[in-house]
Amino acid sequence: MGRGRESTLASFILKGVALFTLTCAVMSVMLVVIFRWLPVPVTPLMIERVVENLFDGKPIAIQYHWVSRDQISDKMENAVIASEDWKFYEHNGFDWAAIEKAMQHNQHSGRVRGASTISQQTAKNVFLWPSRSWIRKGLEAYFTVLIENIWNKDRIMEAYLNVVELGDGIYGVGAASQIYFHKPPSKLNSSEAALLAAVLPNPRRFQVAHPSPYIRFRQTMIQRRMPLAAETVPDEGP
């Protein structure tokens, strides 16, 4: 009888885990489908930053408003491709060559180098929390596959440019363009777009409003690469 009860309990637990996993999978797919068409209202990172500020006694403010892709200067897309993901329009979500190089570098260096594509960063920014755990990385890969298959590249870029953190409480180029340059994102020039892209490795440490010599150097390098980055963007056709 004891073994029978243990077997029944184990079977019940396994069925519960399977049901929970299936429910999460279905909900995640539904969420990706919804955000294929609708703006992302809030991200886990925004919520985390609010909680951090609440506990630290800092002002709680989120500067964020979604703008459509056709309202963002093409120079901004060129800047993030030049700085973050040169093969954005070629890969299926993962740049395996960059991942291999990063792994080789990290084996022999104390300074960790990342190899996340814009697709991976979008998956993380829209659906997940900031963390370096293997569980988070696994979920990031899962959501990257989903958005690469359910969204198109234009939508991935649109979501990335809208939710990426660009300062303390500032999210997306729509808000950043107005706050830093007092203009809509459609009017961003090459220098301004390159400056925004230059702080992306750490937008809380590096400041757009008061760029360090290092950020100015990155801005110059990105701006020089932007014409080549523009050549990687497919023509929309007639």
N, C-alpha and C positions, 0 to 999 in steps of 0.2 A: 504493500500500500504506500509506503514512504517513497519508494522509487517511482511509483506511478504518479504521485502528487508532484514530485520534483520534475518529472518529464512533462506533466501538464503545465506546470508553472513556467518551465523553460520555453515550451511551445507558445504559451501566451505572451511571454516577453518578446520572443522573436517575431511574432505576428505584430505586436505593438510597435516594435522598432521598424519593421518593414512598412507598416502603414504610415508611421510618422515620416519615414524617408520618402515614401511615394508622395505624401501630401506636400512635403517641402519642395520636392522636385516639380510637381504640378504648379504650385504657387509661384515658384521662381520663373518658370516658363511663362506663366500668365503675366507676371510683372514685367518681364522683358518685352512681351508682345504689347502690353499697354504703353510702355515707354518708347516703343517704336513710333508711336503717333503723338503721344501727349507729353508736354513738358514735365520734367522731373521737379516736383514741388519742394522737396527737401532731401538731403543726403545724410547718411549716418555720420559723416565727418562733421557736418554742420551741427548736428545734435550733440556730438561729443565735445565740440568747441564751446557750445553754450553751457554744458554741464561743467566743463573745466573753469570757465569764467565765473560761473555761479559759486563754485567752491573756493575760488581764489579771490572772490569779492570784486571782480572786475566788471566793467559795464558789459551788458549783454546786447549785442547788436549784430545782425546779419544783413550785409549789403549784397543782395542777390536778386536779379530779375532775368528771366529767360528771354533770349532774343533768337529769332530764326536765323538759319545759316546765311540767308541772302541779306541779312542786316549786319553781317560781320565782314570787315574788309578781308579780301583774299590774302593780304599781306600778313594777317595774323595766322592764317593756316600755313602759309609758307614759313613763317618764323618757327612755329612749333614742330613742323616737319624737319626743319634744319637743325633744331636743337634737341628734339626728343626722339624722332623716329623717321629716319631717312627712307625706310622701305615701307612706310605705312600703306601705300597703295599696291604693294607687291605681295606682302605676306598675308597669311590667313589668321593673324592674331598674335603669332609668336615669331620672333626673329631668332631662329635657332643658331645662326652663326654668331650673333651678338651674345646669346646666352652662353655658348661654348667659350667665347673669349672672356666673358665676365667670370666664368667658373675658373678658368685657368689663371686669371689675374688674382682672384680672391684667394687661391691656394698659396700664393707667394707674396701677398701684400696684406698689411694690417688695415688698409683702407678698402672697404667694401665697394665694389662697383656693381651697379644694377644694370639690367638689360630689358626692363619693361617697355613694351611697345605702347603706343597711344591707346590701342584697344585694351590692353591689360590695365592701364591706368584708368581708363573710362569704366571698366568693369568694377575696379576697386572703388573708385570715387562715387559711383552711382549706387552700388548695391552693398558695399562692405565697409568694414571699420578699418582704421589704420593699425597695422600690426605686422610683425615679421614672422609670425608663427607659421608652421607648415599647414595647419588647418586653413588659415586665411589664404595662403598661397594656393592651396588646392581649390578652394572655392573661387578664387580669382581666375584660375585656369578654366574652371567650369563655366563661369559667367562670360569669360572671354569667348569661349566656343559658342555659347548661346547668342551673344550679340553679333558675332561675325556671321552667323547663319540666319538670324532673324532680322537684324538691321542691315543696312548697307553702309558703305564706308562714309558716305556723306552724313548719315545720321550719327555714326560714331564720332566723327569729327565735331558735329554740332553739339552733341552732348558733352564731349570733352571740353570744348571751349566755353561752355555755359556753366559747368560745375567745378572746374579746376580752381583750387585755392590760390589767390593772388595777393594775399595780405591778411592781416588780422581782421577776421570777420568779413572779408571781401571774397566773393566767389563769382567766377565767370568774367569774361571780357566785357560783358555789358556793363556791369557795375564798375569794374576796374577802369574802363575807358572814361567813364563819367567822373569818377573820383580823382584819378591821377591826371587826366588830360582835358577834362571838361568838354568832352565831345562824344558823340555816339560812336559805337564800335565800327560803323561803316566808314568813318572818316579817319581811322588810324593810319598813320603813315609808316614807312618801313622802320624808321628809327624807334618809334613808339612800340610797334609790334615786337621788334627785337628786344626791347627793354623788358616788356612783359614776359616774353619767353625766357629771358636770361635769369629770372628769379625762380623759375619753376623747380629746380632741384630742392629748394628749401624756402618757400615764400614767406615763412615766418622769421627766418634768420636774415634773408636778403630782402632789401626794401626797394621798391620801385621809386618811392618819393625821395629817398636819400641813397642812391646807388653807390656802392663802394667802388674802388678802382678795379677790383676783380669783376664786378658785375658790368662795369663799363667795358672791360675787355671782352667779356662774354657777349655783350650786346654788339660790339663791333664784329666779332667773329660770326655771329648768327646773321647779322645784316649782310655780310659778304657772301654767305652761303645761300641766302634767300632766293636769288635768281635761279640757281641750280635746283633748289627745292621746288620752285614753281614748275620746272620742267617735268617733275615726277607726277604732277597732278593731271589726271586724265581729262581730256576735252569733254565737255558736256554734250557736244554734238549739236545738230540743228534743232 
